[in-house]
Every structure is written in structure tokens, then in C-alpha cells.
Amino acid sequence: MNVLRLHRPLMLLAAVMAVLVVFALGGILVDDRILTGIPVWAKVAKFALSVLIYALTWAWLIGQLTRWRRTAWRAATVAAAGLGIELIVIVIQVVRGTTSHFNFTTPLNSALWELMGASIIVVWIATLVVSLTLFRNPIPDSARNAAIRYGAMISLLGAALGLLMVAPTQDQRDTRSSIRGAHTVGAADGGPGVPLLGWSTAGGDLRIPHFLGMHAIQLLPFAVLALEYGARRFAALNSETLRAGLIRIGAATYIAGLAVLTWQALRGQSVFRPDPVTLAAAGFVLICAASASVSIIRRRLAEPRQPISVGATP
């Protein structure tokens, strides 16, 4: 892949985010301020790293396109601008020592949050457009094709889960709070949580399915590469059809897992303290995934062996 063919606005965004990650990590070390239970610069580091990964992934995917390339390029440029605006707002609010999300405490804070919210919606729509161009550019390897397509769809679903956080909680409505929206269900934002990440250990946290869903576009392609690597030791995985089937099962399991995590969070239950009902639901998902995987592997092993080469590694 020629680097010059990669989407330049996204690559520029990635470079800026890389610098911002380093700067934010330094901020964590020298700035002792705490906001919503974590160091103020931790949020910048998390978002910058996530955007960095997003930008590199989509720049590479757009570089693979042979059709609808101009449409994808323009949509990705819009997405890059929207993400840049989002990070600018986050940094401004960190410097000011206040929250960027759900903040209606002053006219300025309200305007910045609404600007950030609008930019997120624009990024989602632009990413949807780029995702649709992937469907118009199938690649020869069906397993890789499935990983990219399902990864894009689940990534959009994960991003959309963020909408569950923007509605005011009942307590916020009752008290007419100037903070409207929350990451946590059943506990206050900023309570006990995972260091640096801030994910609640006391209540449900919608950021977890939101985060995991958004990064399906990286995880599913990594899964198909792992299967291709595994084919060096397990002959059955030389079958492109088998690899594609396993990726489809993985995608279905991914979606079911997100559903369980979202349901758990909405019930106000911490992911670190699942009750028997949640464990049963998660166990059912895993049993179904394992059964389906074993079934297609056994079916493949029962077929007459044919030498099928593994797709070239990008």
C-alpha cells in the first residue's frame, strides 16, 4: 500500500492525535486536577487515542477502494473535521477545568456541548457514507470481506449507543439539573471506577458497550488475520469458506455481547458485578457461539480435502 494513496486529512488528524496523546499523558503526570473521578487529562488521552485508531483504520480502508473513492474521500474529510472539532472542545473544557459532556451550567458550556454533539452526529453520518462505499467494493477474500463489512456495521451501532447517554436522568429532571445526561446508570458519574478509564464499578456504565462497539472495525479484521495465521498450523482454516463462517459467527456473537452489556448497564449493574441473570445471558451467547463454531468446523473436516491458499496478508 502506497502511503501517498491514504486519505491525507485523516492521516493529518492521526498525526495530531498522536501528539495529543503524548501531551495528555504528560498532563496526567504534571496536572493533579481530578474531574469526574479521573485525572483531567485522562479524558483527552482516551479520546485522542480512539480518534487516532479511527483515523488510521479508515484511511487504510479508503485506500483499498476502487469505486466510489471520491465519495468516500469527501465523507471522510467531513468526518475528520468533525472529530477535530470534538477534540478541540474536549481540550478547551479540560483547560478550563470543567466537563465537556452534558454540561449546560453556563451559556458557553452549553454552546460547546451542543457544538460537540452536532459534530458527533455529522461524524456518524459521514462514517455511514464511507461504510456504504465498502459494500460497493467487495474484495476477493470472503472472510476479509465479511470482517470489514460487519466491523463497519457494528462500529456504527456502537457509536449510536452513545445516544443512550444524552437523555437526562430522572434525578436530573426532578432537580432541573444543569447537567443533563450521564455515562452511568444507577450511580453518579465520577464515582468509584476503573483507574484512568473511569468506567463505573458501582453502577451500569454505557461507555463500555459504546467503546467496544465502535472498535469492532478494528477487532473483526484482526480476528480474520488471526485465523489466517492459524491456518499455518491448522489445515482446516485454509478454507476461505470456513474462515468467513467463523467471522460471521464472531460478528453475531459481538452484537449479542453488546446487547447483553447494554442491557446490563441500563439495569444499573456494573460490568464487574454481574448477577446470575446477566451471567446466564452471557453464558447462553457463548454456548451458542461455541456450538455454531464447532458445527461448521466439523462440517469442514468432513468434506474432502482441497488445497485452498490463504489470502495474502496486507
Secondary structure as the mmCIF struct_conf table of DSSP 4:
data_model
#
loop_
_struct_conf.conf_type_id
_struct_conf.id
_struct_conf.beg_label_comp_id
_struct_conf.beg_label_asym_id
_struct_conf.beg_label_seq_id
_struct_conf.end_label_comp_id
_struct_conf.end_label_asym_id
_struct_conf.end_label_seq_id
HELX_RH_3T_P HELX_RH_3T_P1 VAL A 3 ARG A 5
BEND BEND1 LEU A 6 LEU A 6
HELX_RH_AL_P HELX_RH_AL_P1 ARG A 8 VAL A 30
STRN STRN1 ILE A 34 LEU A 35
TURN_TY1_P TURN_TY1_P1 THR A 36 GLY A 37
STRN STRN2 ILE A 38 PRO A 39
HELX_RH_AL_P HELX_RH_AL_P2 VAL A 40 GLY A 63
TURN_TY1_P TURN_TY1_P2 GLN A 64 GLN A 64
BEND BEND2 THR A 66 TRP A 68
HELX_RH_AL_P HELX_RH_AL_P3 ARG A 69 ARG A 96
TURN_TY1_P TURN_TY1_P3 GLY A 97 GLY A 97
BEND BEND3 THR A 98 THR A 98
BEND BEND4 SER A 100 SER A 100
TURN_TY1_P TURN_TY1_P4 HIS A 101 PHE A 102
STRN STRN3 ASN A 103 ASN A 103
BEND BEND5 THR A 105 THR A 106
HELX_RH_AL_P HELX_RH_AL_P4 PRO A 107 PHE A 135
TURN_TY1_P TURN_TY1_P5 ARG A 136 ARG A 136
BEND BEND6 ASN A 137 ASN A 137
BEND BEND7 PRO A 140 PRO A 140
HELX_RH_AL_P HELX_RH_AL_P5 SER A 142 ALA A 160
HELX_RH_3T_P HELX_RH_3T_P2 LEU A 161 MET A 165
BEND BEND8 VAL A 166 ALA A 167
HELX_LH_PP_P HELX_LH_PP_P1 PRO A 168 THR A 169
HELX_RH_AL_P HELX_RH_AL_P6 GLN A 170 THR A 175
TURN_TY1_P TURN_TY1_P6 ARG A 176 ARG A 176
BEND BEND9 SER A 178 SER A 178
STRN STRN4 ILE A 179 ILE A 179
BEND BEND10 HIS A 183 HIS A 183
STRN STRN5 THR A 184 VAL A 185
BEND BEND11 GLY A 186 ALA A 187
TURN_TY1_P TURN_TY1_P7 ASP A 189 GLY A 190
BEND BEND12 GLY A 191 PRO A 192
STRN STRN6 GLY A 193 GLY A 193
TURN_TY1_P TURN_TY1_P8 PRO A 195 LEU A 197
STRN STRN7 SER A 200 SER A 200
BEND BEND13 THR A 201 GLY A 203
STRN STRN8 GLY A 204 ASP A 205
TURN_TY1_P TURN_TY1_P9 LEU A 206 LEU A 206
HELX_RH_AL_P HELX_RH_AL_P7 ARG A 207 MET A 214
TURN_TY1_P TURN_TY1_P10 HIS A 215 HIS A 215
HELX_RH_AL_P HELX_RH_AL_P8 ALA A 216 GLY A 230
TURN_TY1_P TURN_TY1_P11 ALA A 231 ARG A 233
HELX_RH_3T_P HELX_RH_3T_P3 ALA A 235 ASN A 238
HELX_RH_AL_P HELX_RH_AL_P9 GLU A 240 LEU A 266
TURN_TY1_P TURN_TY1_P12 ARG A 267 GLY A 268
TURN_TY1_P TURN_TY1_P13 VAL A 271 PHE A 272
BEND BEND14 ARG A 273 ARG A 273
HELX_RH_AL_P HELX_RH_AL_P10 PRO A 276 ALA A 302
BEND BEND15 GLU A 303 GLU A 303
HELX_LH_PP_P HELX_LH_PP_P2 PRO A 304 ARG A 305
HELX_LH_PP_P HELX_LH_PP_P3 SER A 309 THR A 313
#
